[in-house]
């Protein structure tokens, strides 16, 4: 996971980040230590995508699959 060429993250059932690979850290400029335990949707997703991302993640936690769902993440510079 850490050496993957794509950003990979994981969340627990409360939506808290529990995995953040090196590519996610490179793209967002947030280290794994900075994001672990924080709310992915609340802290790192732009407002216009929060509802859609929350639904996809909630569905995924229920075992429903979503193929190739893309969404923007905030960087440290809030880009």
Secondary structure as GFF3:
##gff-version 3
##sequence-region A 1 79
A	DSSP	beta_strand	9	11	.	.	.	ID=ss1
A	DSSP	beta_strand	17	20	.	.	.	ID=ss2
A	DSSP	alpha_helix	22	28	.	.	.	ID=ss3
A	DSSP	alpha_helix	32	35	.	.	.	ID=ss4
A	DSSP	alpha_helix	40	44	.	.	.	ID=ss5
A	DSSP	three_ten_helix	47	49	.	.	.	ID=ss6
A	DSSP	alpha_helix	50	61	.	.	.	ID=ss7
###
